Amino acid sequence: MHGSILLTAGAGSRMGPAVTDKILEKIGTSNAFRMSFRAFSKVKEISIIVVVYRDDSQKKQIQREIKLVEDFNPNQEIILVKGGPQRSDSVRNGLLALPDPCIFAHIHDCARPMIRSETVDFMVSKVTQMNPVAVARLATNTIRKDISELTSEENLKTTETLDRTKLWEMETPQSAPKSWLIQGYQKAKELNILITDDIHALELVSKKIILFDPGYPNPKITHDQDLTYIKFLINT
């Protein structure tokens, strides 16, 4: 059995005062949550959708939004669970909310509303074979690591150039056997490591992964201009 965990609990502190909730901000006739939810609800192998919400006010709005989703699969079980202070806490809560028969978990940040059902279908096919898989793409920009001493002047940096042919920019969804994710997140907690994506948890328990470029834009809403960009993509 496959289950998805849709994360909506992020504070969105970098969006600015004009946007109260980036997940529910209007995008055309929809919003980031509804677009993400619809992509997963159309995948017949997904039996359970866990929505991790921020607070009671957002929970009520999410419940209303679910009713507005077109082509909603009535056979899917919907579970709403409260998130935690960090993304990793929210993911843990979502994983624990998945019932025992659910073997595979697909974790998605709803701040990436451009995800498509066919991508989720591909990930289902791979993870069913016990192959963890994540949406990602090779870095195209030159990336440097700041290795300056703490005493360095503010604008003078000592840097190290990283080989971009080996660098991948991570996105979501990220999919794996549920038990492996639980083990990885537990180890991160024991080691007091803050992880910001789910593949890091798998690395901690020595799992190999598939990195998959879907071939279309899958941007994340972090700043207000990202909303403008996504609206442009939808209209082109």
C-alpha positions in Angstrom: 0.0 0.0 0.0 1.2 3.5 -0.9 0.6 6.7 1.1 1.5 10.3 0.5 2.4 12.9 3.0 1.6 16.5 1.9 3.3 19.1 4.0 1.5 22.4 4.5 2.8 23.4 7.9 5.7 25.7 6.9 5.6 29.2 8.3 6.5 30.9 5.0 8.4 33.6 6.9 10.3 34.7 3.7 7.2 35.5 1.8 6.7 39.0 3.2 3.6 40.5 4.9 1.4 40.6 1.7 1.0 36.8 1.7 -0.6 35.2 4.8 -0.3 31.6 3.7 1.6 30.7 0.6 0.1 27.2 0.4 -3.4 28.8 0.1 -2.6 31.9 -1.9 -4.6 32.1 -5.1 -2.9 30.7 -8.3 -5.3 31.2 -11.2 -8.5 29.5 -10.0 -6.6 27.2 -7.6 -3.8 27.3 -5.1 -0.6 25.4 -4.2 -2.4 23.0 -1.8 -5.2 22.1 -4.2 -2.8 21.7 -7.1 -0.6 19.3 -5.1 -3.5 17.4 -3.6 -5.1 16.9 -7.0 -1.9 15.5 -8.5 -1.7 12.8 -5.8 -5.4 12.1 -5.6 -5.3 11.1 -9.3 -2.8 8.3 -8.7 -4.8 5.1 -8.2 -2.0 3.4 -6.2 -2.1 6.1 -3.5 -4.5 4.7 -1.0 -3.9 7.3 1.8 -3.2 11.0 1.8 -1.9 12.5 5.1 -2.0 16.3 5.1 0.3 17.8 7.8 -1.2 21.2 8.8 0.2 24.1 10.8 -2.6 25.1 13.2 -6.4 24.7 13.7 -7.1 27.7 11.5 -5.2 26.3 8.6 -6.7 22.8 9.2 -10.2 24.2 8.7 -9.2 25.9 5.4 -7.5 22.7 4.2 -10.7 20.8 4.9 -12.6 23.2 2.8 -10.0 23.1 0.0 -10.2 19.3 -0.2 -13.9 19.5 -1.0 -13.1 21.8 -3.9 -10.6 19.4 -5.6 -11.9 18.2 -9.0 -11.9 14.5 -9.8 -11.2 13.6 -6.1 -10.9 9.9 -5.5 -13.5 9.0 -2.9 -11.7 5.7 -2.2 -8.7 7.4 -0.8 -8.4 7.8 3.0 -7.6 11.4 4.1 -5.9 11.9 7.4 -5.1 15.3 8.8 -2.3 15.6 11.4 -0.7 18.6 13.1 2.9 19.4 12.1 5.9 20.4 14.3 8.3 23.3 14.6 10.6 22.0 11.9 10.0 20.2 8.6 11.6 17.1 10.0 9.1 17.1 12.9 6.2 17.4 10.5 7.5 14.5 8.4 7.8 12.3 11.5 4.3 13.1 12.5 3.1 12.3 8.9 5.0 9.0 8.9 3.6 7.9 12.2 0.1 8.7 11.0 0.3 6.3 8.1 -1.3 2.9 9.2 0.8 -0.3 9.4 -0.5 -1.7 6.0 1.1 1.3 4.3 4.5 0.1 3.1 5.6 3.0 0.9 5.6 6.8 1.6 5.7 9.7 -0.9 6.6 13.0 0.8 5.8 16.3 -0.9 6.1 19.9 0.0 2.9 21.6 -1.2 5.0 24.7 -1.9 5.8 22.9 -5.2 2.4 23.0 -6.9 3.6 22.2 -10.4 4.1 18.5 -9.7 2.2 16.2 -12.1 0.4 12.9 -11.5 2.6 11.1 -14.1 5.7 11.9 -12.1 4.0 10.4 -9.0 3.1 7.3 -11.1 6.8 6.9 -12.1 7.9 7.2 -8.4 5.3 4.6 -7.4 6.7 2.2 -10.0 10.3 2.6 -8.7 9.7 2.6 -5.0 7.5 -0.6 -5.3 10.8 -2.3 -6.3 12.4 -1.0 -3.1 14.2 1.7 -4.9 14.0 5.1 -3.1 13.5 7.9 -5.6 13.4 11.7 -5.5 12.7 14.5 -7.9 15.9 16.4 -8.5 18.0 18.0 -11.2 21.6 18.6 -11.9 23.0 21.9 -10.8 23.5 24.3 -13.7 25.2 27.2 -11.8 28.7 27.2 -10.5 28.5 26.7 -6.7 31.1 27.7 -4.2 31.5 26.8 -0.6 32.4 29.6 1.9 35.3 28.2 4.0 36.2 31.6 5.6 37.4 31.7 9.1 34.9 33.3 11.6 37.3 36.2 11.9 37.3 37.1 8.2 36.1 40.5 7.1 32.5 40.6 6.1 32.9 41.0 2.4 36.2 39.0 1.9 35.5 35.3 1.5 37.8 32.3 1.1 35.9 29.9 -1.1 36.1 26.4 -2.5 34.6 25.7 -5.9 32.5 22.5 -6.0 32.2 20.2 -9.1 28.8 21.0 -10.4 28.7 17.8 -12.5 28.2 15.9 -9.2 25.7 18.3 -7.6 22.0 17.8 -7.6 19.3 20.3 -6.5 16.8 18.4 -4.5 13.0 18.8 -5.0 10.0 16.8 -3.9 8.3 14.4 -4.0 10.7 12.0 -2.4 9.7 8.4 -2.0 10.9 5.4 -0.1 9.8 2.4 2.0 8.1 3.9 5.1 10.2 1.8 7.5 13.5 3.1 6.0 12.3 6.7 6.4 11.3 6.1 10.0 14.7 4.6 10.7 16.5 7.5 9.1 14.5 10.2 10.9 15.0 8.3 14.2 18.8 8.2 13.6 18.8 11.9 12.8 17.1 12.6 16.1 19.5 10.5 18.0 22.5 12.3 16.4 20.8 15.7 16.8 21.1 16.3 13.1 18.6 18.8 11.5 17.6 17.5 8.1 15.7 19.4 5.5 14.9 16.7 3.0 14.0 13.1 3.2 16.9 11.7 1.2 19.2 12.9 4.0 17.4 10.6 6.4 18.0 7.7 4.0 21.7 8.6 3.7 21.9 8.2 7.5 20.9 4.5 7.1 23.1 3.9 4.1 20.4 3.6 1.4 21.0 4.2 -2.3 18.6 6.3 -4.3 17.3 7.2 -7.8 17.5 10.9 -8.7 14.8 11.7 -11.3 14.5 14.9 -13.4 10.9 15.1 -14.5 11.7 17.3 -17.5 9.4 20.2 -16.6 9.7 23.1 -14.0 8.9 22.2 -10.4 9.7 25.4 -8.6 9.2 26.0 -4.9 7.3 28.9 -3.5 9.7 30.6 -1.1 9.5 34.3 -1.9 6.6 36.3 -3.3 8.2 36.5 -6.8 8.0 32.7 -7.0 4.2 33.0 -7.0 4.5 35.3 -10.0 6.8 32.9 -11.8 4.4 29.9 -11.2 1.4 32.0 -12.5 3.5 32.8 -15.6 4.3 29.1 -16.1 0.6 28.2 -15.9 -0.4 30.8 -18.4 2.2 29.9 -21.0 
